[in-house]
Amino acid sequence: MQNKFKLIGIIGEISPPSPTSAFQNFKRQGCVDTYTQSIEKVNAIPIIIPFVKEYNSDTIVSYISKIDGLLIPGGMDIEPSLYGEKRKEECQKSNKENDQFSIDLIKEALFQKKPILGICKGCQLLNVALNGTLFQDQKYDLRESKEYNHSDLNKIDTPSHKIIINKDSKLNKIFNKQVLSVNSLHHQSINQVGNSLNLSALSLDGLVEAIEHENPNYFCIGVQWHPETLFTKDDSMKPLFEAFVNSI
């Protein structure tokens, strides 16, 4: 019997053990459970894709072939050399091998036309995978004066500021509105938008808040905010996760 549930792969990230763990010499892999909860809430099955050190193209193809959609979650800063820059002092801890693994998964998902949703770092990784660049810290983005605290860690699950959505974007069709209240938990941001991607939302002070694939028939969206934590409080972000899963 065919499985009626859709399988969403969530890229795992390596993290250190908790201070109380007996396994201090071993790292952990996984994601914050708000991502898995959000996928469950829209009647799909989340599965975490672990980083494997010794992988090849067959590994990547096999992973992506077995899932129906790919969710790229938030996490540590992205290794600057992956978008052609030298590390600046404001760039925080990164894991180049984990980041390259994620980029390879993204490229294969793009090739197989599997739906993609990138969140925060995931949005930035999607951009880098398509040859876009980042600001290693928002202080280097001089296009607009910054009115908001975009690293507002006191508002993890509540809105921090508003964004303006492009009226011609897929994101606008999903939310059916051009002004949206979002949270803001990042210090890096998108600089040059990657190939085949369109800018679909900006903050009121000019930071890139969302990107999407130029093909309107393909679900491939990156958002800079954290819809999964907002989804723990209310259904304002439910349309995004529903559209992601229903595109399969």
PyMOL commands that set and color helices and strands:
alter all, ss='L'
color gray80, all
select helices_A, chain A and resi 33-41+57-65+80-83+96-111+121-129+138-140+170-175+227-230+238-246
alter helices_A, ss='H'
color red, helices_A
select strands_A, chain A and resi 6-11+13-15+28-30+44-49+69-72+116-119+134-135+161-165+179-182+189-190+197-203+208-213+220-223
alter strands_A, ss='S'
color yellow, strands_A
deselect
rebuild
show_as cartoon
